[in-house]
Amino acid sequence: MIFPNYFIKMKFPGFLIAFMVLLFTIHFGCTQKYQKEKKMKRYIAECIEYWHGRILEIPDSLNFIKDNEIVLLNKNNFCNQSKKMITVIDGSCHLCIEELRNWESLFESIDEPDLIHPIYFLIEDIEPTYFLKMYYPETDKKFNYILDPRKIFSNRNKIPNVNALKTFLVDSACKVYVIGSPFINDKTKRFYLKELTN
């Protein structure tokens, strides 16, 4: 039989009501999913528009790992570099830290001499000494690591709370000209690789 026994034993109006409830549930669930996707696309479009041309404020309190030691980030040197990629990673999220390996694999085809423009991972919400001891030994040293245990950078700049929108290409004035993760698609990945090696 096509229908379970309890549907067959129902009288026709009861079966019709159950069927209508099922259809409504499916339709409502699909509509909700569509609305969420539409809302997210609108939010991303608004963020891209908001961020294009904005200048990132670089706090004085950021730490930087240099020669296996934690030092204060030299803001002038950082800002004076012609072009750079900055991506914010949540250090309180173990899986987010593990994602550093994905980033490293994304750029593994680039040899260090070819990487003309620096890549900065801004790790926030983690104690610098803990990151240095537990995670830094396994990282790729062709990248730069900035540590911001109190999330000052994100708070001051109102960084979006969506991982796909926590990566920026900025110029020497720290003016944003691209926002978005290179993991979005192959076209975005190729764009980042071209920008960082030319």
C-alpha positions as CSV (number, residue, x, y, z in Angstrom):
1,M,0.0,0.0,0.0
2,I,1.1,3.6,-0.6
3,F,-0.1,5.1,2.7
4,P,0.5,3.9,6.2
5,N,-2.5,2.2,7.9
6,Y,-3.3,5.1,10.1
7,F,-3.9,7.3,7.0
8,I,-6.2,4.7,5.5
9,K,-8.2,4.4,8.7
10,M,-8.7,8.2,8.7
11,K,-11.9,9.5,7.3
12,F,-11.4,11.6,4.2
13,P,-11.6,15.1,5.9
14,G,-9.1,14.0,8.5
15,F,-6.7,12.8,5.8
16,L,-7.2,16.0,3.9
17,I,-6.4,18.1,6.9
18,A,-3.3,16.1,7.7
19,F,-2.2,16.4,4.1
20,M,-2.8,20.2,4.1
21,V,-0.8,20.6,7.3
22,L,2.1,18.6,5.8
23,L,2.0,20.8,2.6
24,F,1.9,24.0,4.7
25,T,4.8,22.8,6.8
26,I,6.9,22.0,3.8
27,H,6.0,25.3,2.1
28,F,6.6,27.4,5.3
29,G,10.0,25.7,5.9
30,C,11.1,26.4,2.3
31,T,9.8,30.0,2.5
32,Q,11.7,30.6,5.7
33,K,14.9,29.2,4.2
34,Y,14.5,31.4,1.2
35,Q,13.8,34.4,3.4
36,K,17.0,33.7,5.4
37,E,19.1,33.4,2.3
38,K,17.6,36.5,0.8
39,K,18.3,38.4,4.1
40,M,21.9,37.2,4.2
41,K,22.5,38.2,0.6
42,R,21.1,41.7,1.4
43,Y,23.3,41.9,4.5
44,I,26.4,40.9,2.5
45,A,25.6,43.5,-0.2
46,E,25.2,46.2,2.4
47,C,28.5,45.3,4.1
48,I,30.4,45.4,0.8
49,E,28.9,48.8,0.0
50,Y,29.6,50.0,3.6
51,W,33.2,48.8,3.6
52,H,34.4,49.8,0.2
53,G,36.7,52.8,0.7
54,R,36.6,52.8,4.5
55,I,39.8,53.1,6.4
56,L,40.6,50.5,9.0
57,E,41.7,51.9,12.3
58,I,44.8,50.1,13.6
59,P,45.0,50.2,17.4
60,D,48.3,50.9,19.2
61,S,47.9,47.9,21.5
62,L,48.1,45.1,18.9
63,N,50.8,42.5,19.3
64,F,52.9,41.0,16.5
65,I,55.0,37.9,16.4
66,K,58.5,38.6,15.2
67,D,61.4,36.1,15.4
68,N,59.3,33.8,17.8
69,E,58.7,36.7,20.2
70,I,55.7,38.8,20.9
71,V,56.3,42.5,20.3
72,L,54.0,45.5,19.8
73,L,53.0,46.0,16.2
74,N,54.8,48.9,14.5
75,K,51.7,50.7,13.2
76,N,53.7,53.0,10.9
77,N,55.5,50.1,9.2
78,F,52.3,48.2,9.0
79,C,50.3,51.0,7.4
80,N,53.1,52.0,5.0
81,Q,53.1,48.7,3.1
82,S,51.6,49.3,-0.3
83,K,49.0,46.6,-0.2
84,K,48.1,43.8,2.3
85,M,45.5,41.2,3.1
86,I,44.1,41.2,6.7
87,T,41.8,38.4,7.9
88,V,40.3,38.3,11.4
89,I,40.2,34.9,13.1
90,D,38.4,34.1,16.4
91,G,41.1,32.7,18.7
92,S,38.5,31.5,21.2
93,C,37.2,29.1,18.6
94,H,39.4,26.0,18.2
95,L,37.9,25.2,14.8
96,C,38.6,28.7,13.6
97,I,42.2,28.4,14.6
98,E,42.4,25.1,12.8
99,E,41.2,26.9,9.7
100,L,44.6,28.5,9.5
101,R,45.6,25.3,7.7
102,N,43.0,25.9,5.0
103,W,44.4,29.4,4.6
104,E,47.9,28.1,4.3
105,S,46.8,25.5,1.7
106,L,45.1,28.2,-0.3
107,F,48.4,30.1,-0.7
108,E,50.7,27.0,-0.7
109,S,51.2,27.5,-4.5
110,I,52.9,30.8,-3.8
111,D,56.6,30.8,-2.9
112,E,57.7,33.3,-0.3
113,P,59.7,35.5,-2.8
114,D,56.6,35.7,-5.0
115,L,54.4,37.0,-2.2
116,I,55.0,40.6,-2.8
117,H,52.3,41.9,-0.6
118,P,52.0,40.6,3.0
119,I,49.2,38.4,4.4
120,Y,48.2,39.2,8.0
121,F,46.2,36.9,10.2
122,L,44.7,38.9,13.1
123,I,44.0,36.4,15.8
124,E,41.7,37.9,18.4
125,D,40.3,36.8,21.8
126,I,43.3,34.6,22.7
127,E,46.2,35.2,25.0
128,P,49.3,35.9,22.9
129,T,51.6,33.6,24.9
130,Y,49.2,30.8,24.6
131,F,48.9,31.2,20.8
132,L,52.7,31.5,20.5
133,K,53.2,28.3,22.5
134,M,50.3,26.1,21.2
135,Y,49.6,27.2,17.6
136,Y,52.4,29.3,16.2
137,P,55.0,26.5,15.9
138,E,52.8,24.7,13.4
139,T,52.0,27.8,11.3
140,D,53.5,28.8,8.0
141,K,56.1,31.5,8.6
142,K,55.6,33.2,5.3
143,F,52.5,34.8,6.9
144,N,52.3,37.4,9.6
145,Y,50.4,37.0,12.9
146,I,48.9,39.9,14.8
147,L,47.4,39.1,18.2
148,D,44.5,41.1,19.7
149,P,43.4,39.4,22.9
150,R,40.7,42.1,23.7
151,K,39.2,42.3,20.2
152,I,40.0,46.0,20.1
153,F,40.5,46.0,16.3
154,S,37.1,44.3,15.6
155,N,35.2,46.5,18.1
156,R,36.7,49.8,16.9
157,N,36.2,49.0,13.2
158,K,32.8,47.2,13.7
159,I,34.0,44.1,11.8
160,P,31.1,42.0,10.6
161,N,30.3,38.9,12.6
162,V,30.2,36.7,9.5
163,N,33.4,34.8,8.7
164,A,33.0,35.3,4.9
165,L,33.3,39.1,5.6
166,K,36.3,39.2,7.9
167,T,38.9,39.4,5.1
168,F,40.1,42.7,3.6
169,L,42.5,43.8,1.0
170,V,43.7,47.3,1.9
171,D,46.1,49.8,0.5
172,S,48.9,51.7,2.3
173,A,46.4,54.0,4.0
174,C,44.6,50.9,5.3
175,K,41.7,51.8,3.0
176,V,39.6,48.8,2.1
177,Y,39.1,48.1,-1.6
178,V,38.0,44.5,-1.3
179,I,36.1,42.7,1.4
180,G,35.3,39.0,1.4
181,S,36.9,35.6,1.8
182,P,38.9,34.1,-1.0
183,F,37.1,30.8,-0.2
184,I,33.9,32.1,-1.7
185,N,34.7,30.7,-5.1
186,D,37.6,30.1,-7.6
187,K,37.2,33.5,-9.2
188,T,37.7,35.2,-5.8
189,K,40.6,33.0,-5.0
190,R,42.3,33.8,-8.3
191,F,41.7,37.5,-7.7
192,Y,43.4,37.4,-4.2
193,L,46.3,35.4,-5.6
194,K,46.8,37.9,-8.4
195,E,46.6,40.9,-6.1
196,L,49.1,39.5,-3.6
197,T,51.7,38.5,-6.1
198,N,51.5,41.5,-8.5
